[in-house]
Amino acid sequence: MSSILNIAKPINAPEHTLEFSICTLVTRKEEYNEMLQAFLDKGFSNLLCEFLFADNTKKNEFDAFSAINQFLKIAKGKYVIICHQDIIINKDDINNLRTCLNQLDDFDPNWGVCGNAGAAGPNHIVYYISYPDGTFMNKGKFPLKVTGLDENFLLIKNTANLKVSNNLKGFHLYGTDLVLQAELNGYSSYVIPFNLTHKSRGNRDDEFFRVRKDLIKKYSRFFRTRWIQTNSTVFHLSGSLLGKLSGNGLFLFFVRMFNGIKKRRQ
């Protein structure tokens, strides 16, 4: 039996040399250094973690979507943390996070993304987070599956091979986009009980609503009802009952008949 030429290499399961890749867009160096020190103080040592940043200190070289895709492309950690520079890891530590992830693995091995705040449905906001005034907000039974995640702290399973959209830009709603991308790729997203302090409660400015509009437009078009034709088959996609009924064989027969008549008249 002939052997394979030595120019070819078999693929292997990815090896992650670190436990966490901690990734941040940076505009204020002092605040970022405070965040780094807090991670180190809570057990996230540089023997276990790498700290990556997108440098926006002089001008916005990166928007969040492009930076995150760069982070996810080069990260060596088993888990990739995307976090704001204004968080402080001063409540829970690395062992608390490990416990949360182990519980999540047992609860749903097919998870892809988690965070400390999000939404499980309309008007169902959930969170496990503290603020500088001493407020600790705790609502939900965790781990809790969600449809959107707050961007202050996102954790992505590196083996899920996720990314955010190339055709969205800006600094808002990339957590929601990431959750949608995870679902499209067969993964679920959760809020976990990992407590930290976030200095900000968010800012819904004009840029937020611009990104929201673009995200709705993108996914409304992607999830539209439509026919898919391949070289070997044709089928109908729809999330609605009426759309599914219109995709049955009898309906397709009449569509083909109509198109055939239309072509003959042209």
Summary of the structure (lengths in Angstrom):
residues: 266
radius of gyration: 22.6
end to end distance: 58.8
largest distance: 76.3
contacts: 767
relative contact order: 0.13
helix: 35%
strand: 25%
